[in-house]
Amino acid sequence: MADKAAPTPRPGGRSASVLASVKAAVEELIAENGRERVTIPMVAERAGVQPSSVYRRWGDLATMINDVATYRLDPARPIATTGDLRTDLVSWASDIVRHYSVPVNAAMLRGGAASAGENESDCLRNRRAEAATLLAPADDDWLTVDRVVDHLVAPIIYRVIFLPWTLDDSIAGQLVADLFALRTAAPAN
């Protein structure tokens, strides 16, 4: 009687494998066809899973795309904090620009934003949390999370969606300089 080889364990198990396959399928299909032409059955076929597995995990296409779009810019990645807020903001904004300069990442952002509808997207929640992390050590009542989102994140996202050819290495530094110029120009309270 021949010995059976022991099964090779999968890191993360079956659900991690399915999740990775579905995320890859969503990214590929959106890059190839645009978000508006992607369906759950298409994703399931490309991922090699049953559509019911996709529906069970995400419920609908909008939730799945929003989740995958958020996954692309890892919210658990370390945020550089050097103690110099200006430098940290430029580094953070540069990371966002670099990430969305990759065409598939930009396509995922567009798909996630379209899927979020009137709700705050996971992507925005994650950027707000990162901004809060950067601002926490600063003792500055004027420089708020909302101001950072309005003056750094929003212009980057606008460019990703509507003017992708304007994203370059200098945009992050320019946006941070503009933000600090606004702070300097703000009347004292």
N, C-alpha and C positions, 0 to 999 in steps of 0.2 A: 504494500500500500504506500503510495507516494505521499510525502508530507505536503500539506497545503501551506503555501506562503502566507504569512500574516498580512492582513490588509495594511496598506500604507495609510497612516493617519493623515487627514487633511487639516492643515492649520486653520482653526476657526470652525471646522466642521462644515456640514452641508449648507447651512444657512449663509455662512460667509462666502462660500463658493457661488451660491445662487446670487447673492447680493452683488458680488464682483462682476458676474456675468451680465446681470441686468444693467448695472451702472455702465459697463462698457458698451452694451448694446444701445442704451439711450444716447450716450455721447456720440457713437458712430452714426446712428440714424439721424440725429439732429444735425450733425455736421454734413451729412450727405443730402438730407431732404428738407431741412428747416423744421422748426418745432410744429408748425401748423399741419404738417403731413405725417406726423408720427402718431401711431396708435399703440395701445397696449398689446394687441395681438402681434403687431410687427415686432415690438420689443421682445415679447415672449419667444417668438420664433427665432429671432437673432440670438437670444440668450440661451436657447435650448431648454426652456422651461415651459410649463403649462401656463396659459393666461390666468388661470385661477390662482396660481402662486403669486403672480404680480398683483392681482386685485386684492388678495388676502393681506399682503404686506402694506400696500399703499392706498388701496381703495379706489383711486382714480388717477388719470393721467396727470392732472395738474399737481397733485401731491407728490407723485413720483418724480416729475421733472424738477420741482422745487427742491426736493430732497437731494437729487443727484447734482443739481447746480450748486447747492451748498457744499456738498461733499468735495467738489472740485477745488475750492479754496479752503483748505483744512482749517476749521475753527480751533483745533487743538494745537496748531503750530505755535512755536514760541514767538512771542512779540519782543523784539529787541528793546531793551530799556537801558540806555547808557547813563542816564541822569541829565542829559541835555535834551530837553523836550523838542526843540526845533530839529535836531539831528534825528531823534527817534521818529518824529512825524514824517520827515522826508524819507527815512528808510521804510517805514510802514506804507506810505503812499506809493513808493517805488515798487514795493512787493506787489501791491494791487495792480499797478500799471503793467508790470512784467507779466503777471498772471493773465490778465485780460488781453494782452497783446497776442496771445496764442489763439488762433482762430476758433478752435473747438471750445475753448473756455469762454470766449466772447459769445459764441452761439448758445452755450449752456446758460450764460447770464441772461441773454435775451429770452430764452425759453422759460427760465425760472421766473423772470420778471413778468412775463405774459401770463404765466400760470398762477402767480400770486394774487392776481386780481386786485381787489381793494384791500386786502390784508397785508400786513407787514411781512415781507419775505424773511425766510431764515437767513438769507445772505445779509440783509440789512440788520437784523438782530445781531448777527455775529460781528459785523463791522462796528456797530454801536458798542458792543461789549469790548472789542479791541480798543476802540477810542477811549473808553472809560479806563481801561488798564493803563494806557499811556498817560492819561491826564491825572490819575490818582495821586502820584507823588507831587504834582504841581500844585502850588498854592495860588491859584489864579481863578477868581470868580468869573471873569469875563470869558475865558476860554472854556467853553462847555462842550459836551458830547454833541449837542445839536449843531453848534457852530463848526465843529470839526467835520461832521457829516455833511453839512450844507456847503462848506467851502473846500473840502478835500475829496470826500467820497463822491458826492453828487456830480461835480464836474468831470471826474474820471469816468463814472458810469455813463453820463451823458455822452461823452466822447466815444466810449465803447459801443454804445447803441447807435448813435447818429453820425459820428465823425471819427471812425476808427483810424483813419490815416493821420489824425492829429496826435495820436498817442506816441510819445517818444520819451527818451530818458530824461529830458529836461522838465517835463510837465509837473512831476511831483515837487521838485524844488521850487518851481514857480508858484504853484498853488500854496505851498507852505509860506513862501515869502509874502504872497498876497494876504494870507490869513494874519500873519504877524503885523503887516502894514495896517490892516483894519484895526487890530488891537491897539496899535500905537495911535491911530487917528481917532479912536473912540473917546468921547468925552468922559471925564472922570465922574464917577458917581458920588 
